[in-house]
Amino acid sequence: MRKRILVVDDEANIRELYKQELEDEGYEVATVASAREASHLIQRQVPDLMILDIEMAGQDGLSYLRELMETHRDLPVVISSAYPTYKDDFSSWLAEAYVVKSADLDPLKEKVRDILAEKSRG
């Protein structure tokens, strides 16, 4: 069974790029543009991993991550942000990994592979 990944990012081009790249890696990928949409989707089906942006309209990614961890502590989250300064925010430490957005998606794909492999072993 393919692992399910949820990408939460308010930029449509990022969502599409991540979807294509991760599907090419063999994952089933759903995308949403906001924390609110992510919450609705997770109520129906919890993914195996979430990729979460920080700077989003409405609820920002860090406040959503804090909220999410109250109910889905076992859900691994990879923060994908254009802003490396958020690594110093204690809330970001709730995530399994923090990847700075770039044109090279290899670091993101590597983190996803590593986290899902570890989760399968655990």
C-alpha positions in Angstrom: 0.0 0.0 0.0 1.3 3.4 -1.0 2.1 5.9 1.8 -0.2 8.9 1.9 1.3 12.4 2.2 -0.7 15.6 2.8 0.9 18.8 1.5 -0.4 22.0 3.1 0.8 25.2 1.4 -1.0 28.3 0.2 1.0 28.5 -3.0 -0.7 26.6 -5.8 2.6 26.1 -7.8 4.4 24.7 -4.7 1.5 22.3 -4.1 1.5 21.1 -7.7 5.3 20.7 -7.8 5.4 18.7 -4.5 2.5 16.6 -5.7 4.2 15.7 -9.0 7.6 15.1 -7.4 6.3 13.0 -4.5 4.0 11.0 -6.8 7.0 10.2 -8.9 8.6 8.8 -5.8 5.6 6.4 -5.4 3.5 8.2 -2.8 -0.2 9.0 -2.8 -0.4 12.8 -2.4 -3.2 15.1 -1.4 -2.8 18.9 -1.4 -4.7 21.7 0.4 -4.2 25.4 0.7 -4.9 26.1 4.4 -4.8 24.7 7.9 -8.6 24.6 7.9 -8.7 22.5 4.8 -6.1 20.2 6.3 -8.1 19.7 9.4 -11.2 18.7 7.4 -9.2 16.2 5.4 -7.5 14.7 8.4 -10.9 14.1 10.0 -11.8 11.8 7.1 -8.4 10.2 6.7 -5.1 10.7 8.6 -2.1 10.7 6.2 1.1 8.9 6.9 3.0 12.2 6.8 2.3 15.9 6.4 4.4 18.6 4.7 3.5 22.0 6.2 4.2 25.5 5.2 4.5 28.2 7.8 3.5 31.5 6.1 -0.1 30.9 5.1 -3.2 33.1 5.0 -5.6 32.4 7.9 -3.9 30.2 10.5 -0.1 30.0 10.2 1.6 26.7 10.1 3.2 26.9 13.5 0.0 27.6 15.3 -1.7 24.8 13.3 1.2 22.4 14.2 0.7 23.1 17.9 -3.0 22.4 17.6 -2.5 19.3 15.5 -0.1 17.8 18.0 -2.8 17.9 20.6 -4.9 15.4 18.7 -2.5 13.7 16.3 0.8 13.4 18.1 1.9 10.4 16.1 1.5 12.2 12.7 5.0 13.1 11.4 5.2 16.6 10.1 7.9 18.1 7.9 8.0 21.9 7.9 8.8 23.3 4.5 9.4 27.0 4.7 11.2 29.7 2.7 12.2 31.2 6.0 15.0 29.5 7.9 14.6 31.8 10.9 11.6 29.9 12.1 13.9 27.0 13.0 14.5 28.9 16.2 10.9 29.0 17.2 10.2 26.3 19.8 6.9 25.4 18.0 8.9 24.2 15.0 10.6 21.6 17.2 7.3 19.7 17.3 7.9 18.7 13.7 10.0 15.7 12.7 12.1 17.9 10.3 12.5 21.4 9.0 13.4 21.8 5.3 14.1 25.2 3.7 12.3 25.5 0.4 14.6 25.6 -2.6 14.6 24.6 -6.3 16.3 21.3 -5.2 13.7 19.0 -3.7 16.1 16.2 -2.9 16.6 17.2 0.7 12.8 17.3 1.2 12.3 13.9 -0.5 15.2 12.4 1.5 13.6 13.6 4.8 10.2 12.1 3.7 11.8 8.8 2.8 13.8 8.6 6.1 10.8 9.5 8.3 8.4 7.1 6.6 11.0 4.3 6.7 11.6 4.9 10.4 7.8 5.0 11.0 7.4 1.6 9.2 10.1 0.0 11.4 8.7 1.5 14.6 
